[in-house]
Amino acid sequence: MTHYHYIQENSSKYKIRVLVFSIIAFLLFLFLAIFFYKFGYNLFKTTPFLHKIITYLKYNFVNVTPIGLFYEHLIGGIFFVPSADELVFYYGLMNGNPILFSFVAALTGYMLAQILNYTIGSKISNFMLHLVSKKKVYKTKRWINKYGAYGIFLFNAIPILPAPLLIFALGVTKYNFKRLFIITTLAKVLEYSILIGIFLLFSG
């Protein structure tokens, strides 16, 4: 006799409790971040070694050096951080940065951020399933496995689309990491190659 196993949905009350707990945890994190900024920043400024680090990072960020591009793409590529990475990259080229170095630095920072996004999504997938419909999650996973390669490519190749958020979601659904990494890399290489081409066309 064949047995069918169904996905058990969590009750609405349980989802609400988990959501409330999440909001409280976020507010606590926000409070700690503000506290650190108010009191910890002065410590960084008054400690010579830490002050040198801050000055170094600030210089690279402000002047959009290749090292700055790496850090900006690493931070801006995280799914909850809004960032116009493509504009930052193009601005760095306009500042006279070496094209190849800038390209490698930006791509490396972005891909490290996507690995982090996927890992976070993968590690908290069980928690996320308490907040959303499990049936919808698995339905989305089946759709992505069938049609998603082209969608993932376009999400990463088109600047206005929230690719980091998509990759986080794919981590939640345990999408094939190796395939995702290859598709994302190819898409960003194409996108940034086009940006370099546009830069060379207008600066030549």
N, C-alpha and C positions, 0 to 999 in steps of 0.2 A: 504493500500500500504506500502510495506517495504522500509525503507530508510536506506542506507548504509553510514556510516561515515568513511571517509578516513583520514589518518594521513597527515597533511599538512607539507611538507618539507620546510625548510628555504632555501632561495636563497644562491648561492655560495658567492655572495658579502657580504651578511649579516654574513655568517660564518667567512669570512675573517676578517671583522671588529671586531667581537667578539674575534677571535684569536689574533689579534693585540692588542686589549685592555688587554687581558689576559697576553700577553708577557710583556707589559708595567707595569702592576700591579706586575708581578713576579720580574721584574728588580727593581722596587721601593722597594719591600719587601727585596730583596737581598742587596740593598744599605743601608737600615735601619739596617739590620742584621750586616753588616760590620761596620757601624757607631757605633752601640751598642758595638760590640766586641772591637773596638779601644778605645772608651771613657768610656763605662760602666764597662768594666772588671776592669779597674784601681780603679773605685769606690768600686767594690766588694772587691778588695784586700786590700783597705785602711780602710774599715769599719769592725771592729772586729767581729760583729755578722755575717755579710755576709761572711766574710773570713772563719769563723768556718763552715758555711754551705758548702762552696766550698771545704774545706779540707775534711769534712765528706763524701761528694759525691765522691770526687776524690779517697779517700781511698777505698771506696766500689767498685768503678768502676775498679780501678787498680788491686785490690786483688780479684776481682770477688767473693765477699761474697754473701750469699743468698739475702741480701738487694740489693747488686749491680746487681744480676741477675734479680731482680724485675724491677729495673730502666732500665737495658739494654734491657729487653724484652718489656717493655712498650714503650721505644723510638724506638728500632729496629723493633718492630712490626707495626709501622706506614707505610703506603703503599709507601711513597716516600723516606724512609730511608733504604738504603742498609745495611743489617746486617746478619751475620752468627750466628743466635741464637743458633742453635744446637751445634756448636763448642764452643761457649761461655759457654753453660750449661755443656758440657762435661769437659771443662777446669776447671770449678768451682768444679766439682766432684773430679777431680784430685788434686785440692788444699786442699782436705780434708773437704769440706763443708758437713754438715748433709744432707743426701740424701732426706729425706722427706721434710725438710724445703726448700731445694733448688728446689725440684719439685713443691711444692705449690707456692713458690715465682715466679718462672719462668712462670708457667701456669697462675697465676693471672695477672702478668704484660702483658703477651701476649694477654690474652682474653680482658683485658681493652683496649689494643691498637686496637683490632678488633672491639670492640664496637665503638670506636672513628672513625675507618675507615668507618664502615657502616653508622654511623651518618653523617659524612662529605659527603659521597656519596649520602645519602638520602636528605640532606638539599640542595645540589647544583645540584640535578638531573635535574631540569628545565634548569639551566645554561648549563649543559653538553649536553643537547639535542639540544642546539644551535650550537654545534660544530660537532656533529656526525649525521649520518642518523637515524632518528627516527624509520624508518621501521626496520633497522638492530637491534636497541636497543630492540624493542618489539619482534622481531623474536628471539633474544638471550634470552629474558626473558621467552618466551614460551618454548624454548628448555631446559632451566635450570629447569623450573618447572616440566618438564617431565622426564628428565634424570639427572638433576644436582646434586642430593644428593651424588651419587657415585663419581662424579667429584670433588665436594667440599671436600669430605672426603680425596681423594687422594691428592688434592692440599695441604691440611694441614698436611698430614701424610708423604709426600715425601719432604725432605729438600730442594731440588734444585728448586722446583716450587714456583712461586711468590704468595703465598696464600693471603698476605695482600692486594695486588693489586686486586686480584679476589674479595675479600670481599668488597673492595671499590666499584668495579663495580656492585656487587650485591646490594649495597646500592643505587646506581644510579637507578637500575631497580626495586627497592622496593621489593626485595626477602623477603620471610617470615623470620622475624628476629629470632623468637623462634626456628624454624627449623635449621636455619643457626648456631645459637649459640650452639645448642646441637651437631650438626654434627662436628663443629669445635672443640669443647671441647673434644669429643670422639677421634677425630683424633690426637690431640696433646697429650692426655693422652697415647694413644697407642705408638706414636712416642717416647715420652720421657721415657716411660716404657721400650721400646726396648733399648734406649741409656743407661738407668740405668742397664739393664741386661748385656749389652756389657761391661760396666764399671766393674761390679761385677765379670764377667767372667774373665777379664784380670787382675784384681787387686787381685783376690783371691789366 
